[in-house]
Amino acid sequence: MDAKWLIRSQSIVTLAAGMIYPYYLLFLKNLGNSYSKYGLAFAVFTISSAAASQWLAPRIDRHGYSILMYSSLGMSVAMFAFPWVSSYLWVLAIQLGMGVCNAMQRMSERLLLADHTSVGSRGPVIGAYHFWTSVASGFAVIVGGYLIDWLTINTLFYASALLYGAGAWAVWRVRRRLAEPHRADD
């Protein structure tokens, strides 16, 4: 089974996340103006992610591709929204949505990684997946730093949103290709 598409799409998503994450933390700290508010915002993210995983669990097998695609679209919307946030309550609302998207992404990527590998030969695919997504993450932090130096943090949010959108598009293409009936002349 071929998992290259999954490695590519999730490397794009990891690039989007890694590019914004360290600087997003600074953004949250400045908006919340205290470590306790930052802690609450991060807790909303993690707890909503945990709660969403319980709701997603019975649905993930049937809708893995869609869930993966919608997680990236949701994160794209969140990244586009962040530069416009002026209230801590909006931060919490977006954090809640991002937590749900995080659960959707984590669960569906693991399901699809298992679905697109075979027992006894998963190691090399999992190794390639981890390698490329980790490289994307490391590269992203460097790119993010340069973009902030030259431009603004808002630009970084928008670039991240576009990358999340590209990741969703990549999954959509594969889902559409797999859903098409095979023609007799193929």
C-alpha positions in Angstrom: 0.0 0.0 0.0 1.2 3.5 -0.7 1.4 6.1 2.0 3.5 8.7 0.2 0.5 11.0 -0.2 0.0 10.8 3.6 3.6 11.6 4.3 3.5 14.6 1.9 0.2 16.0 3.1 1.1 15.7 6.7 4.5 17.2 6.1 2.8 20.2 4.7 0.5 20.3 7.8 3.5 19.9 10.1 5.2 22.7 8.3 2.2 24.9 8.9 2.0 24.0 12.6 5.8 24.3 13.2 6.1 27.6 11.4 3.5 29.3 13.7 3.7 27.4 17.0 6.7 29.0 18.8 5.6 32.5 17.7 1.9 31.7 18.4 2.9 31.1 22.0 4.3 34.6 22.2 1.2 35.9 20.6 -1.0 34.2 23.3 1.2 35.4 26.1 1.0 39.0 24.9 -2.8 38.9 24.4 -3.4 37.2 27.7 -0.9 39.3 29.6 -0.3 36.6 32.2 1.0 33.0 32.5 -2.3 31.9 34.1 -4.3 33.1 31.1 -1.8 31.4 28.8 -2.2 28.2 30.9 -6.0 28.4 30.7 -5.8 28.8 26.9 -3.5 25.9 26.5 -5.7 23.8 28.8 -8.8 24.6 26.7 -6.9 23.3 23.7 -5.7 20.1 25.3 -9.0 19.3 27.1 -11.1 20.0 24.0 -8.8 17.7 22.0 -9.2 14.9 24.6 -13.0 15.3 24.6 -13.2 15.4 20.8 -11.2 12.2 20.6 -13.9 10.4 22.5 -16.6 11.6 20.2 -14.5 10.8 17.1 -13.5 7.3 18.1 -16.6 5.5 16.8 -16.6 7.6 13.6 -12.9 7.5 12.6 -12.9 4.2 10.7 -15.6 5.3 8.3 -14.6 8.9 7.8 -10.8 9.0 8.2 -10.1 10.9 4.9 -12.8 13.5 5.5 -11.8 14.0 9.1 -8.2 14.5 8.1 -9.2 17.0 5.5 -11.6 18.9 7.7 -9.0 19.1 10.5 -6.6 21.0 8.2 -9.4 23.3 6.9 -10.4 24.0 10.5 -6.8 24.9 11.4 -6.6 27.1 8.3 -9.7 29.1 9.4 -8.2 29.4 12.9 -4.9 30.8 11.6 -6.8 33.3 9.4 -8.8 34.4 12.4 -6.0 34.8 14.9 -4.6 38.1 13.6 -8.1 39.6 14.1 -8.5 38.5 17.7 -8.7 41.3 20.2 -10.3 39.6 23.1 -9.1 36.8 25.4 -12.6 35.1 25.1 -12.1 34.8 21.4 -8.7 33.2 22.1 -10.4 30.6 24.2 -13.0 30.0 21.6 -10.4 29.5 18.9 -8.4 27.3 21.2 -11.4 25.1 21.7 -11.8 24.7 17.9 -8.1 24.1 17.5 -8.2 21.4 20.1 -11.0 19.6 18.2 -9.0 19.9 14.9 -5.9 18.6 16.7 -7.8 15.4 17.8 -9.2 15.0 14.3 -5.7 15.3 12.7 -3.9 13.0 15.2 -6.5 10.3 15.1 -7.1 10.3 11.4 -3.4 10.4 10.5 -2.7 7.4 12.7 -5.7 5.5 11.3 -4.7 6.2 7.7 -1.1 5.3 8.4 -2.2 2.0 9.7 -4.6 1.5 6.7 -2.0 2.3 4.2 0.6 -0.1 5.6 0.7 -3.9 6.0 1.4 -5.9 9.1 5.1 -6.8 9.1 6.2 -4.0 6.9 5.0 -0.9 8.8 8.4 0.1 10.2 9.9 1.7 7.1 6.7 3.7 6.3 6.4 4.9 9.9 10.1 5.7 9.8 9.7 7.7 6.6 6.6 9.4 8.0 8.4 10.4 11.2 11.5 11.6 9.4 9.7 13.8 6.8 7.3 15.3 9.3 10.1 16.0 11.8 12.2 17.6 9.0 9.2 19.8 8.0 8.8 20.8 11.7 12.4 21.8 12.1 12.5 23.7 8.8 9.3 25.4 9.7 10.7 27.1 12.8 13.6 28.5 10.9 11.3 29.8 8.1 8.9 31.3 10.7 11.7 33.2 12.4 12.8 34.7 9.1 9.3 35.6 8.1 8.7 37.4 11.4 12.0 39.3 11.1 11.1 40.5 7.6 7.4 40.8 7.8 4.9 40.5 10.8 3.4 37.8 12.9 0.1 38.3 11.1 1.9 37.3 7.8 3.1 34.1 9.6 -0.5 33.3 10.6 -1.7 33.8 7.0 1.2 31.7 5.5 0.4 29.0 8.0 -3.3 29.1 7.0 -2.4 28.7 3.4 -0.2 25.7 4.1 -3.0 24.1 6.2 -5.3 24.7 3.2 -2.7 23.0 0.9 -2.6 20.0 3.2 -6.4 19.7 3.1 -6.4 20.0 -0.7 -3.8 17.2 -0.9 -6.0 14.9 1.2 -9.1 15.9 -0.8 -7.4 14.9 -4.0 -6.5 11.4 -2.7 -9.9 10.9 -1.2 -11.5 11.8 -4.5 -9.2 9.5 -6.5 -9.9 6.6 -4.2 -13.6 7.2 -4.4 -13.7 7.1 -8.2 -14.8 3.8 -9.6 -12.1 2.0 -11.5 -12.8 2.0 -15.3 -12.5 -1.2 -17.3 -10.1 0.4 -19.7 -7.6 1.3 -16.9 
